[in-house]
Amino acid sequence: MQVEFSSELIEWRGPAPFYWVSVPMREAQEIKEIAAMLTYGWGVIPVEVTVKHKTWRTSLMPKDGRYLVPIRNDVRQPLKLVVGDTLELTLDFGI
């Protein structure tokens, strides 16, 4: 299953900065329908993410009825992604 959407890059400032994209509610509902088959605990779901020409493996984090997609610095910096950018993402769940 693949899910495609656009969403804004945000930053969470904890002990170290982390960058995320929130999955919109409609797409989050689609993911919830298959989540039980995919999660490896705590609602975390492994996924392959594509932004622009870059693809990598990560895990979605559940948050407030949606999911957050982590955008690591080794992805963000070469693509020159900054907080506030609207990103086009493809999530591939391999099913």
N, C-alpha and C positions, 0 to 999 in steps of 0.2 A: 504494500500500500504506500502511496505517495501523497503528501499533502503540500500544497503550495500556497503561500500567502506573503503579504507585505506587512511589515511592522517596524517600529522605531527602535533604534539601538539606545539602550538605557544603561546607566551605571549605578551600581550599588556600592557604596563606600563602607566597607567593613574594615577589618584589620588590614586588608589589601583590597585594591579596587577590583571589581569584577564587572564584566560587561555582559548584557543579556538582551534578548529579544523576546517579548511576550507573544505567545501564540494567541491569535484572536479567538473569541468565544466560539464562533461557529466551527472553526477547525479544531479547537480543544474538545468540543463535543464529539467530533469524529474520532479523535484519538482515544477518548474515554471508552468508546465502544470496543476497542481492541486492547486496552491497557492491561486487563487481567492476563491476557495471553503473553504479554511482552515484559512486564515489570520484573525486576529481580529483587524487589523489596522497597519499602517506603514510598511506593508509587513512582519510583525513578524508572524511566524507559529508555533503553538504548536506541540510538538512531544515527543515521548517516545524514549529514547536513551539507547542502550546497548553497553557497553565496557567491555570486559572480562566477568565476571559473575555479573556485576553491571548494574541495570536498573533504570532509573529515568526519571521524566518528566521535560521538559524545553521548551524553544522556540528558533527556529532558527532566526538569525538576518540577514537581507539582507545586503550584502557588495560587491560592485564592480561587480555586475552581478552574484554573487555566494551567498552562505549562510555560516554563521559561527555558529558552535555548541559550546555553552559555556560549559566548563568543570569546575565545582565548586570544591573548595578545599576539601569539604567533600566527593567528589568522587575521586579526583585526589590523595590525600595523602594516603588513605588506599590502593589504587592500586599501589602506588609507581610510579606514572606517572611523568615524567620530560620533560621539554622543549626539543624538538628534537625527542622524541619517536614517532614512527609510530604506530598509533592506528588503530585497526579494529573496525569499528562502524556499528551498525545497527540502522536505524531510522525507527520508526513505526508511521505512520500517522493515524492509526485507521480507514482507509476507505477501 
